[in-house]
Amino acid sequence: MGEIFLNDKSVFPDDELVFSIIGDKELLWKQAFTCLFGNHKDITVQWK
């Protein structure tokens, strides 16, 4: 797979795309969001 640039604001990157980019860092990604959502109830996810 070639380089992927997330510069199209109309395309929301789903988990499959994100995980294909970050590879073996998937577990870290999931743990980070679990921690954020667990400790900060007011966080929302928004693609910008």
mmCIF entry with sequence, helices, sheets and N, C-alpha, C, O atoms, coordinates in Angstrom:
data_MODEL
# 
_entry.id   MODEL 
# 
_entity.id                         1 
_entity.type                       polymer 
_entity.pdbx_number_of_molecules   1 
# 
_entity_poly.entity_id                      1 
_entity_poly.type                           'polypeptide(L)' 
_entity_poly.nstd_linkage                   no 
_entity_poly.nstd_monomer                   no 
_entity_poly.pdbx_seq_one_letter_code       MGEIFLNDKSVFPDDELVFSIIGDKELLWKQAFTCLFGNHKDITVQWK 
_entity_poly.pdbx_seq_one_letter_code_can   MGEIFLNDKSVFPDDELVFSIIGDKELLWKQAFTCLFGNHKDITVQWK 
_entity_poly.pdbx_strand_id                 A 
# 
loop_
_entity_poly_seq.entity_id 
_entity_poly_seq.num 
_entity_poly_seq.mon_id 
_entity_poly_seq.hetero 
1 1  MET n 
1 2  GLY n 
1 3  GLU n 
1 4  ILE n 
1 5  PHE n 
1 6  LEU n 
1 7  ASN n 
1 8  ASP n 
1 9  LYS n 
1 10 SER n 
1 11 VAL n 
1 12 PHE n 
1 13 PRO n 
1 14 ASP n 
1 15 ASP n 
1 16 GLU n 
1 17 LEU n 
1 18 VAL n 
1 19 PHE n 
1 20 SER n 
1 21 ILE n 
1 22 ILE n 
1 23 GLY n 
1 24 ASP n 
1 25 LYS n 
1 26 GLU n 
1 27 LEU n 
1 28 LEU n 
1 29 TRP n 
1 30 LYS n 
1 31 GLN n 
1 32 ALA n 
1 33 PHE n 
1 34 THR n 
1 35 CYS n 
1 36 LEU n 
1 37 PHE n 
1 38 GLY n 
1 39 ASN n 
1 40 HIS n 
1 41 LYS n 
1 42 ASP n 
1 43 ILE n 
1 44 THR n 
1 45 VAL n 
1 46 GLN n 
1 47 TRP n 
1 48 LYS n 
# 
_struct_asym.id          A 
_struct_asym.entity_id   1 
# 
loop_
_struct_conf.conf_type_id 
_struct_conf.id 
_struct_conf.pdbx_PDB_helix_id 
_struct_conf.beg_label_comp_id 
_struct_conf.beg_label_asym_id 
_struct_conf.beg_label_seq_id 
_struct_conf.pdbx_beg_PDB_ins_code 
_struct_conf.end_label_comp_id 
_struct_conf.end_label_asym_id 
_struct_conf.end_label_seq_id 
_struct_conf.pdbx_end_PDB_ins_code 
_struct_conf.beg_auth_comp_id 
_struct_conf.beg_auth_asym_id 
_struct_conf.beg_auth_seq_id 
_struct_conf.end_auth_comp_id 
_struct_conf.end_auth_asym_id 
_struct_conf.end_auth_seq_id 
_struct_conf.pdbx_PDB_helix_class 
_struct_conf.details 
_struct_conf.pdbx_PDB_helix_length 
HELX_P HELX_P1 AA1 ASP A 15 ? ILE A 22 ? ASP A 15 ILE A 22 1 ? 8  
HELX_P HELX_P2 AA2 GLY A 23 ? LYS A 25 ? GLY A 23 LYS A 25 5 ? 3  
HELX_P HELX_P3 AA3 GLU A 26 ? ASN A 39 ? GLU A 26 ASN A 39 1 ? 14 
# 
_struct_conf_type.id          HELX_P 
_struct_conf_type.criteria    ? 
_struct_conf_type.reference   ? 
# 
loop_
_atom_site.group_PDB 
_atom_site.id 
_atom_site.type_symbol 
_atom_site.label_atom_id 
_atom_site.label_alt_id 
_atom_site.label_comp_id 
_atom_site.label_asym_id 
_atom_site.label_entity_id 
_atom_site.label_seq_id 
_atom_site.pdbx_PDB_ins_code 
_atom_site.Cartn_x 
_atom_site.Cartn_y 
_atom_site.Cartn_z 
_atom_site.occupancy 
_atom_site.B_iso_or_equiv 
_atom_site.pdbx_formal_charge 
_atom_site.auth_seq_id 
_atom_site.auth_comp_id 
_atom_site.auth_asym_id 
_atom_site.auth_atom_id 
_atom_site.pdbx_PDB_model_num 
ATOM 1   N N  . MET A 1 1  ? 0.850   -1.177 0.000  1.00 0.00 ? 1  MET A N  1 
ATOM 2   C CA . MET A 1 1  ? 0.000   0.000  0.000  1.00 0.00 ? 1  MET A CA 1 
ATOM 3   C C  . MET A 1 1  ? 0.892   1.235  0.000  1.00 0.00 ? 1  MET A C  1 
ATOM 4   O O  . MET A 1 1  ? 1.879   1.286  0.733  1.00 0.00 ? 1  MET A O  1 
ATOM 5   N N  . GLY A 1 2  ? 0.557   2.217  -0.806 1.00 0.00 ? 2  GLY A N  1 
ATOM 6   C CA . GLY A 1 2  ? 1.340   3.439  -0.871 1.00 0.00 ? 2  GLY A CA 1 
ATOM 7   C C  . GLY A 1 2  ? 1.030   4.356  0.290  1.00 0.00 ? 2  GLY A C  1 
ATOM 8   O O  . GLY A 1 2  ? 0.298   3.989  1.209  1.00 0.00 ? 2  GLY A O  1 
ATOM 9   N N  . GLU A 1 3  ? 1.580   5.532  0.243  1.00 0.00 ? 3  GLU A N  1 
ATOM 10  C CA . GLU A 1 3  ? 1.332   6.497  1.317  1.00 0.00 ? 3  GLU A CA 1 
ATOM 11  C C  . GLU A 1 3  ? -0.129  6.920  1.325  1.00 0.00 ? 3  GLU A C  1 
ATOM 12  O O  . GLU A 1 3  ? -0.757  7.078  0.278  1.00 0.00 ? 3  GLU A O  1 
ATOM 13  N N  . ILE A 1 4  ? -0.650  7.098  2.526  1.00 0.00 ? 4  ILE A N  1 
ATOM 14  C CA . ILE A 1 4  ? -2.034  7.527  2.685  1.00 0.00 ? 4  ILE A CA 1 
ATOM 15  C C  . ILE A 1 4  ? -2.032  8.891  3.346  1.00 0.00 ? 4  ILE A C  1 
ATOM 16  O O  . ILE A 1 4  ? -1.411  9.083  4.392  1.00 0.00 ? 4  ILE A O  1 
ATOM 17  N N  . PHE A 1 5  ? -2.718  9.825  2.742  1.00 0.00 ? 5  PHE A N  1 
ATOM 18  C CA . PHE A 1 5  ? -2.831  11.162 3.309  1.00 0.00 ? 5  PHE A CA 1 
ATOM 19  C C  . PHE A 1 5  ? -4.282  11.398 3.685  1.00 0.00 ? 5  PHE A C  1 
ATOM 20  O O  . PHE A 1 5  ? -5.177  11.267 2.849  1.00 0.00 ? 5  PHE A O  1 
ATOM 21  N N  . LEU A 1 6  ? -4.513  11.741 4.933  1.00 0.00 ? 6  LEU A N  1 
ATOM 22  C CA . LEU A 1 6  ? -5.875  11.979 5.416  1.00 0.00 ? 6  LEU A CA 1 
ATOM 23  C C  . LEU A 1 6  ? -6.199  13.464 5.275  1.00 0.00 ? 6  LEU A C  1 
ATOM 24  O O  . LEU A 1 6  ? -6.432  14.162 6.262  1.00 0.00 ? 6  LEU A O  1 
ATOM 25  N N  . ASN A 1 7  ? -6.207  13.923 4.046  1.00 0.00 ? 7  ASN A N  1 
ATOM 26  C CA . ASN A 1 7  ? -6.437  15.344 3.819  1.00 0.00 ? 7  ASN A CA 1 
ATOM 27  C C  . ASN A 1 7  ? -7.771  15.643 3.155  1.00 0.00 ? 7  ASN A C  1 
ATOM 28  O O  . ASN A 1 7  ? -8.053  16.800 2.844  1.00 0.00 ? 7  ASN A O  1 
ATOM 29  N N  . ASP A 1 8  ? -8.598  14.629 2.931  1.00 0.00 ? 8  ASP A N  1 
ATOM 30  C CA . ASP A 1 8  ? -9.926  14.833 2.363  1.00 0.00 ? 8  ASP A CA 1 
ATOM 31  C C  . ASP A 1 8  ? -10.915 14.925 3.517  1.00 0.00 ? 8  ASP A C  1 
ATOM 32  O O  . ASP A 1 8  ? -11.282 13.914 4.116  1.00 0.00 ? 8  ASP A O  1 
ATOM 33  N N  . LYS A 1 9  ? -11.343 16.148 3.823  1.00 0.00 ? 9  LYS A N  1 
ATOM 34  C CA . LYS A 1 9  ? -12.219 16.373 4.987  1.00 0.00 ? 9  LYS A CA 1 
ATOM 35  C C  . LYS A 1 9  ? -13.582 15.694 4.854  1.00 0.00 ? 9  LYS A C  1 
ATOM 36  O O  . LYS A 1 9  ? -14.285 15.517 5.849  1.00 0.00 ? 9  LYS A O  1 
ATOM 37  N N  . SER A 1 10 ? -13.956 15.317 3.643  1.00 0.00 ? 10 SER A N  1 
ATOM 38  C CA . SER A 1 10 ? -15.259 14.681 3.454  1.00 0.00 ? 10 SER A CA 1 
ATOM 39  C C  . SER A 1 10 ? -15.213 13.181 3.719  1.00 0.00 ? 10 SER A C  1 
ATOM 40  O O  . SER A 1 10 ? -16.260 12.536 3.769  1.00 0.00 ? 10 SER A O  1 
ATOM 41  N N  . VAL A 1 11 ? -14.012 12.610 3.889  1.00 0.00 ? 11 VAL A N  1 
ATOM 42  C CA . VAL A 1 11 ? -13.867 11.175 4.120  1.00 0.00 ? 11 VAL A CA 1 
ATOM 43  C C  . VAL A 1 11 ? -13.475 10.942 5.567  1.00 0.00 ? 11 VAL A C  1 
ATOM 44  O O  . VAL A 1 11 ? -12.380 11.311 5.992  1.00 0.00 ? 11 VAL A O  1 
ATOM 45  N N  . PHE A 1 12 ? -14.385 10.322 6.327  1.00 0.00 ? 12 PHE A N  1 
ATOM 46  C CA . PHE A 1 12 ? -14.111 9.995  7.723  1.00 0.00 ? 12 PHE A CA 1 
ATOM 47  C C  . PHE A 1 12 ? -13.300 8.710  7.767  1.00 0.00 ? 12 PHE A C  1 
ATOM 48  O O  . PHE A 1 12 ? -13.733 7.695  7.222  1.00 0.00 ? 12 PHE A O  1 
ATOM 49  N N  . PRO A 1 13 ? -12.129 8.728  8.406  1.00 0.00 ? 13 PRO A N  1 
ATOM 50  C CA . PRO A 1 13 ? -11.313 7.515  8.466  1.00 0.00 ? 13 PRO A CA 1 
ATOM 51  C C  . PRO A 1 13 ? -11.886 6.515  9.473  1.00 0.00 ? 13 PRO A C  1 
ATOM 52  O O  . PRO A 1 13 ? -11.905 6.783  10.674 1.00 0.00 ? 13 PRO A O  1 
ATOM 53  N N  . ASP A 1 14 ? -12.348 5.372  8.985  1.00 0.00 ? 14 ASP A N  1 
ATOM 54  C CA . ASP A 1 14 ? -12.895 4.359  9.886  1.00 0.00 ? 14 ASP A CA 1 
ATOM 55  C C  . ASP A 1 14 ? -11.751 3.570  10.534 1.00 0.00 ? 14 ASP A C  1 
ATOM 56  O O  . ASP A 1 14 ? -10.582 3.756  10.195 1.00 0.00 ? 14 ASP A O  1 
ATOM 57  N N  . ASP A 1 15 ? -12.107 2.694  11.464 1.00 0.00 ? 15 ASP A N  1 
ATOM 58  C CA . ASP A 1 15 ? -11.095 1.916  12.189 1.00 0.00 ? 15 ASP A CA 1 
ATOM 59  C C  . ASP A 1 15 ? -10.201 1.125  11.233 1.00 0.00 ? 15 ASP A C  1 
ATOM 60  O O  . ASP A 1 15 ? -8.988  1.053  11.430 1.00 0.00 ? 15 ASP A O  1 
ATOM 61  N N  . GLU A 1 16 ? -10.790 0.545  10.216 1.00 0.00 ? 16 GLU A N  1 
ATOM 62  C CA . GLU A 1 16 ? -10.012 -0.266 9.274  1.00 0.00 ? 16 GLU A CA 1 
ATOM 63  C C  . GLU A 1 16 ? -8.902  0.558  8.621  1.00 0.00 ? 16 GLU A C  1 
ATOM 64  O O  . GLU A 1 16 ? -7.769  0.090  8.508  1.00 0.00 ? 16 GLU A O  1 
ATOM 65  N N  . LEU A 1 17 ? -9.216  1.768  8.194  1.00 0.00 ? 17 LEU A N  1 
ATOM 66  C CA . LEU A 1 17 ? -8.218  2.638  7.568  1.00 0.00 ? 17 LEU A CA 1 
ATOM 67  C C  . LEU A 1 17 ? -7.154  3.060  8.576  1.00 0.00 ? 17 LEU A C  1 
ATOM 68  O O  . LEU A 1 17 ? -5.959  2.997  8.286  1.00 0.00 ? 17 LEU A O  1 
ATOM 69  N N  . VAL A 1 18 ? -7.585  3.486  9.751  1.00 0.00 ? 18 VAL A N  1 
ATOM 70  C CA . VAL A 1 18 ? -6.634  3.921  10.785 1.00 0.00 ? 18 VAL A CA 1 
ATOM 71  C C  . VAL A 1 18 ? -5.686  2.786  11.143 1.00 0.00 ? 18 VAL A C  1 
ATOM 72  O O  . VAL A 1 18 ? -4.475  2.993  11.225 1.00 0.00 ? 18 VAL A O  1 
ATOM 73  N N  . PHE A 1 19 ? -6.225  1.589  11.358 1.00 0.00 ? 19 PHE A N  1 
ATOM 74  C CA . PHE A 1 19 ? -5.388  0.457  11.756 1.00 0.00 ? 19 PHE A CA 1 
ATOM 75  C C  . PHE A 1 19 ? -4.456  0.017  10.627 1.00 0.00 ? 19 PHE A C  1 
ATOM 76  O O  . PHE A 1 19 ? -3.369  -0.499 10.887 1.00 0.00 ? 19 PHE A O  1 
ATOM 77  N N  . SER A 1 20 ? -4.875  0.216  9.382  1.00 0.00 ? 20 SER A N  1 
ATOM 78  C CA . SER A 1 20 ? -3.982  -0.127 8.274  1.00 0.00 ? 20 SER A CA 1 
ATOM 79  C C  . SER A 1 20 ? -2.795  0.835  8.213  1.00 0.00 ? 20 SER A C  1 
ATOM 80  O O  . SER A 1 20 ? -1.738  0.486  7.687  1.00 0.00 ? 20 SER A O  1 
ATOM 81  N N  . ILE A 1 21 ? -2.967  2.032  8.744  1.00 0.00 ? 21 ILE A N  1 
ATOM 82  C CA . ILE A 1 21 ? -1.894  3.023  8.751  1.00 0.00 ? 21 ILE A CA 1 
ATOM 83  C C  . ILE A 1 21 ? -0.972  2.820  9.946  1.00 0.00 ? 21 ILE A C  1 
ATOM 84  O O  . ILE A 1 21 ? 0.250   2.862  9.808  1.00 0.00 ? 21 ILE A O  1 
ATOM 85  N N  . ILE A 1 22 ? -1.565  2.598  11.132 1.00 0.00 ? 22 ILE A N  1 
ATOM 86  C CA . ILE A 1 22 ? -0.734  2.535  12.338 1.00 0.00 ? 22 ILE A CA 1 
ATOM 87  C C  . ILE A 1 22 ? -0.181  1.138  12.629 1.00 0.00 ? 22 ILE A C  1 
ATOM 88  O O  . ILE A 1 22 ? 0.686   0.979  13.488 1.00 0.00 ? 22 ILE A O  1 
ATOM 89  N N  . GLY A 1 23 ? -0.678  0.135  11.919 1.00 0.00 ? 23 GLY A N  1 
ATOM 90  C CA . GLY A 1 23 ? -0.121  -1.218 12.022 1.00 0.00 ? 23 GLY A CA 1 
ATOM 91  C C  . GLY A 1 23 ? -0.152  -1.786 13.424 1.00 0.00 ? 23 GLY A C  1 
ATOM 92  O O  . GLY A 1 23 ? -1.213  -1.897 14.037 1.00 0.00 ? 23 GLY A O  1 
ATOM 93  N N  . ASP A 1 24 ? 1.031   -2.148 13.935 1.00 0.00 ? 24 ASP A N  1 
ATOM 94  C CA . ASP A 1 24 ? 1.103   -2.831 15.229 1.00 0.00 ? 24 ASP A CA 1 
ATOM 95  C C  . ASP A 1 24 ? 0.851   -1.913 16.414 1.00 0.00 ? 24 ASP A C  1 
ATOM 96  O O  . ASP A 1 24 ? 0.951   -2.353 17.559 1.00 0.00 ? 24 ASP A O  1 
ATOM 97  N N  . LYS A 1 25 ? 0.532   -0.670 16.174 1.00 0.00 ? 25 LYS A N  1 
ATOM 98  C CA . LYS A 1 25 ? 0.208   0.280  17.248 1.00 0.00 ? 25 LYS A CA 1 
ATOM 99  C C  . LYS A 1 25 ? -1.292  0.294  17.563 1.00 0.00 ? 25 LYS A C  1 
ATOM 100 O O  . LYS A 1 25 ? -1.759  1.123  18.344 1.00 0.00 ? 25 LYS A O  1 
ATOM 101 N N  . GLU A 1 26 ? -2.044  -0.633 16.950 1.00 0.00 ? 26 GLU A N  1 
ATOM 102 C CA . GLU A 1 26 ? -3.497  -0.683 17.143 1.00 0.00 ? 26 GLU A CA 1 
ATOM 103 C C  . GLU A 1 26 ? -3.877  -0.814 18.615 1.00 0.00 ? 26 GLU A C  1 
ATOM 104 O O  . GLU A 1 26 ? -4.780  -0.117 19.079 1.00 0.00 ? 26 GLU A O  1 
ATOM 105 N N  . LEU A 1 27 ? -3.210  -1.685 19.349 1.00 0.00 ? 27 LEU A N  1 
ATOM 106 C CA . LEU A 1 27 ? -3.529  -1.887 20.768 1.00 0.00 ? 27 LEU A CA 1 
ATOM 107 C C  . LEU A 1 27 ? -3.313  -0.592 21.552 1.00 0.00 ? 27 LEU A C  1 
ATOM 108 O O  . LEU A 1 27 ? -4.131  -0.235 22.399 1.00 0.00 ? 27 LEU A O  1 
ATOM 109 N N  . LEU A 1 28 ? -2.229  0.100  21.275 1.00 0.00 ? 28 LEU A N  1 
ATOM 110 C CA . LEU A 1 28 ? -1.949  1.365  21.944 1.00 0.00 ? 28 LEU A CA 1 
ATOM 111 C C  . LEU A 1 28 ? -3.046  2.388  21.653 1.00 0.00 ? 28 LEU A C  1 
ATOM 112 O O  . LEU A 1 28 ? -3.487  3.104  22.552 1.00 0.00 ? 28 LEU A O  1 
ATOM 113 N N  . TRP A 1 29 ? -3.483  2.452  20.403 1.00 0.00 ? 29 TRP A N  1 
ATOM 114 C CA . TRP A 1 29 ? -4.554  3.356  19.967 1.00 0.00 ? 29 TRP A CA 1 
ATOM 115 C C  . TRP A 1 29 ? -5.830  3.079  20.771 1.00 0.00 ? 29 TRP A C  1 
ATOM 116 O O  . TRP A 1 29 ? -6.461  3.997  21.295 1.00 0.00 ? 29 TRP A O  1 
ATOM 117 N N  . LYS A 1 30 ? -6.188  1.815  20.856 1.00 0.00 ? 30 LYS A N  1 
ATOM 118 C CA . LYS A 1 30 ? -7.408  1.429  21.581 1.00 0.00 ? 30 LYS A CA 1 
ATOM 119 C C  . LYS A 1 30 ? -7.286  1.744  23.070 1.00 0.00 ? 30 LYS A C  1 
ATOM 120 O O  . LYS A 1 30 ? -8.241  2.222  23.682 1.00 0.00 ? 30 LYS A O  1 
ATOM 121 N N  . GLN A 1 31 ? -6.124  1.482  23.653 1.00 0.00 ? 31 GLN A N  1 
ATOM 122 C CA . GLN A 1 31 ? -5.912  1.768  25.067 1.00 0.00 ? 31 GLN A CA 1 
ATOM 123 C C  . GLN A 1 31 ? -5.980  3.270  25.344 1.00 0.00 ? 31 GLN A C  1 
ATOM 124 O O  . GLN A 1 31 ? -6.522  3.686  26.368 1.00 0.00 ? 31 GLN A O  1 
ATOM 125 N N  . ALA A 1 32 ? -5.439  4.077  24.448 1.00 0.00 ? 32 ALA A N  1 
ATOM 126 C CA . ALA A 1 32 ? -5.467  5.528  24.628 1.00 0.00 ? 32 ALA A CA 1 
ATOM 127 C C  . ALA A 1 32 ? -6.908  6.036  24.649 1.00 0.00 ? 32 ALA A C  1 
ATOM 128 O O  . ALA A 1 32 ? -7.275  6.843  25.503 1.00 0.00 ? 32 ALA A O  1 
ATOM 129 N N  . PHE A 1 33 ? -7.719  5.563  23.709 1.00 0.00 ? 33 PHE A N  1 
ATOM 130 C CA . PHE A 1 33 ? -9.111  6.010  23.672 1.00 0.00 ? 33 PHE A CA 1 
ATOM 131 C C  . PHE A 1 33 ? -9.910  5.478  24.853 1.00 0.00 ? 33 PHE A C  1 
ATOM 132 O O  . PHE A 1 33 ? -10.783 6.180  25.363 1.00 0.00 ? 33 PHE A O  1 
ATOM 133 N N  . THR A 1 34 ? -9.637  4.268  25.295 1.00 0.00 ? 34 THR A N  1 
ATOM 134 C CA . THR A 1 34 ? -10.306 3.718  26.472 1.00 0.00 ? 34 THR A CA 1 
ATOM 135 C C  . THR A 1 34 ? -10.006 4.591  27.690 1.00 0.00 ? 34 THR A C  1 
ATOM 136 O O  . THR A 1 34 ? -10.900 4.902  28.477 1.00 0.00 ? 34 THR A O  1 
ATOM 137 N N  . CYS A 1 35 ? -8.762  4.974  27.833 1.00 0.00 ? 35 CYS A N  1 
ATOM 138 C CA . CYS A 1 35 ? -8.350  5.824  28.951 1.00 0.00 ? 35 CYS A CA 1 
ATOM 139 C C  . CYS A 1 35 ? -9.019  7.200  28.861 1.00 0.00 ? 35 CYS A C  1 
ATOM 140 O O  . CYS A 1 35 ? -9.566  7.700  29.844 1.00 0.00 ? 35 CYS A O  1 
ATOM 141 N N  . LEU A 1 36 ? -8.967  7.797  27.683 1.00 0.00 ? 36 LEU A N  1 
ATOM 142 C CA . LEU A 1 36 ? -9.574  9.125  27.502 1.00 0.00 ? 36 LEU A CA 1 
ATOM 143 C C  . LEU A 1 36 ? -11.067 9.110  27.810 1.00 0.00 ? 36 LEU A C  1 
ATOM 144 O O  . LEU A 1 36 ? -11.558 9.933  28.583 1.00 0.00 ? 36 LEU A O  1 
ATOM 145 N N  . PHE A 1 37 ? -11.786 8.165  27.196 1.00 0.00 ? 37 PHE A N  1 
ATOM 146 C CA . PHE A 1 37 ? -13.230 8.101  27.401 1.00 0.00 ? 37 PHE A CA 1 
ATOM 147 C C  . PHE A 1 37 ? -13.584 7.708  28.831 1.00 0.00 ? 37 PHE A C  1 
ATOM 148 O O  . PHE A 1 37 ? -14.620 8.128  29.347 1.00 0.00 ? 37 PHE A O  1 
ATOM 149 N N  . GLY A 1 38 ? -12.742 6.914  29.473 1.00 0.00 ? 38 GLY A N  1 
ATOM 150 C CA . GLY A 1 38 ? -12.988 6.490  30.845 1.00 0.00 ? 38 GLY A CA 1 
ATOM 151 C C  . GLY A 1 38 ? -12.788 7.606  31.854 1.00 0.00 ? 38 GLY A C  1 
ATOM 152 O O  . GLY A 1 38 ? -13.456 7.643  32.886 1.00 0.00 ? 38 GLY A O  1 
ATOM 153 N N  . ASN A 1 39 ? -11.873 8.510  31.559 1.00 0.00 ? 39 ASN A N  1 
ATOM 154 C CA . ASN A 1 39 ? -11.531 9.573  32.507 1.00 0.00 ? 39 ASN A CA 1 
ATOM 155 C C  . ASN A 1 39 ? -12.129 10.940 32.171 1.00 0.00 ? 39 ASN A C  1 
ATOM 156 O O  . ASN A 1 39 ? -12.140 11.841 33.010 1.00 0.00 ? 39 ASN A O  1 
ATOM 157 N N  . HIS A 1 40 ? -12.617 11.087 30.966 1.00 0.00 ? 40 HIS A N  1 
ATOM 158 C CA . HIS A 1 40 ? -13.152 12.386 30.531 1.00 0.00 ? 40 HIS A CA 1 
ATOM 159 C C  . HIS A 1 40 ? -14.455 12.153 29.770 1.00 0.00 ? 40 HIS A C  1 
ATOM 160 O O  . HIS A 1 40 ? -14.455 11.948 28.557 1.00 0.00 ? 40 HIS A O  1 
ATOM 161 N N  . LYS A 1 41 ? -15.539 12.189 30.492 1.00 0.00 ? 41 LYS A N  1 
ATOM 162 C CA . LYS A 1 41 ? -16.849 11.855 29.924 1.00 0.00 ? 41 LYS A CA 1 
ATOM 163 C C  . LYS A 1 41 ? -17.324 12.863 28.870 1.00 0.00 ? 41 LYS A C  1 
ATOM 164 O O  . LYS A 1 41 ? -18.213 12.547 28.079 1.00 0.00 ? 41 LYS A O  1 
ATOM 165 N N  . ASP A 1 42 ? -16.750 14.063 28.848 1.00 0.00 ? 42 ASP A N  1 
ATOM 166 C CA . ASP A 1 42 ? -17.202 15.107 27.934 1.00 0.00 ? 42 ASP A CA 1 
ATOM 167 C C  . ASP A 1 42 ? -16.483 15.098 26.582 1.00 0.00 ? 42 ASP A C  1 
ATOM 168 O O  . ASP A 1 42 ? -16.723 15.982 25.760 1.00 0.00 ? 42 ASP A O  1 
ATOM 169 N N  . ILE A 1 43 ? -15.613 14.126 26.336 1.00 0.00 ? 43 ILE A N  1 
ATOM 170 C CA . ILE A 1 43 ? -14.876 14.053 25.071 1.00 0.00 ? 43 ILE A CA 1 
ATOM 171 C C  . ILE A 1 43 ? -15.798 13.557 23.972 1.00 0.00 ? 43 ILE A C  1 
ATOM 172 O O  . ILE A 1 43 ? -16.569 12.619 24.171 1.00 0.00 ? 43 ILE A O  1 
ATOM 173 N N  . THR A 1 44 ? -15.713 14.189 22.819 1.00 0.00 ? 44 THR A N  1 
ATOM 174 C CA . THR A 1 44 ? -16.426 13.737 21.637 1.00 0.00 ? 44 THR A CA 1 
ATOM 175 C C  . THR A 1 44 ? -15.418 13.515 20.510 1.00 0.00 ? 44 THR A C  1 
ATOM 176 O O  . THR A 1 44 ? -14.356 14.138 20.483 1.00 0.00 ? 44 THR A O  1 
ATOM 177 N N  . VAL A 1 45 ? -15.756 12.633 19.596 1.00 0.00 ? 45 VAL A N  1 
ATOM 178 C CA . VAL A 1 45 ? -14.885 12.333 18.472 1.00 0.00 ? 45 VAL A CA 1 
ATOM 179 C C  . VAL A 1 45 ? -15.417 13.075 17.251 1.00 0.00 ? 45 VAL A C  1 
ATOM 180 O O  . VAL A 1 45 ? -16.591 12.970 16.898 1.00 0.00 ? 45 VAL A O  1 
ATOM 181 N N  . GLN A 1 46 ? -14.528 13.821 16.624 1.00 0.00 ? 46 GLN A N  1 
ATOM 182 C CA . GLN A 1 46 ? -14.924 14.604 15.455 1.00 0.00 ? 46 GLN A CA 1 
ATOM 183 C C  . GLN A 1 46 ? -13.755 14.649 14.486 1.00 0.00 ? 46 GLN A C  1 
ATOM 184 O O  . GLN A 1 46 ? -12.629 14.953 14.881 1.00 0.00 ? 46 GLN A O  1 
ATOM 185 N N  . TRP A 1 47 ? -14.015 14.348 13.225 1.00 0.00 ? 47 TRP A N  1 
ATOM 186 C CA . TRP A 1 47 ? -12.991 14.401 12.184 1.00 0.00 ? 47 TRP A CA 1 
ATOM 187 C C  . TRP A 1 47 ? -12.889 15.831 11.669 1.00 0.00 ? 47 TRP A C  1 
ATOM 188 O O  . TRP A 1 47 ? -13.873 16.418 11.219 1.00 0.00 ? 47 TRP A O  1 
ATOM 189 N N  . LYS A 1 48 ? -11.685 16.376 11.743 1.00 0.00 ? 48 LYS A N  1 
ATOM 190 C CA . LYS A 1 48 ? -11.459 17.752 11.259 1.00 0.00 ? 48 LYS A CA 1 
ATOM 191 C C  . LYS A 1 48 ? -10.375 17.748 10.245 1.00 0.00 ? 48 LYS A C  1 
ATOM 192 O O  . LYS A 1 48 ? -10.026 18.800 9.710  1.00 0.00 ? 48 LYS A O  1 
# 
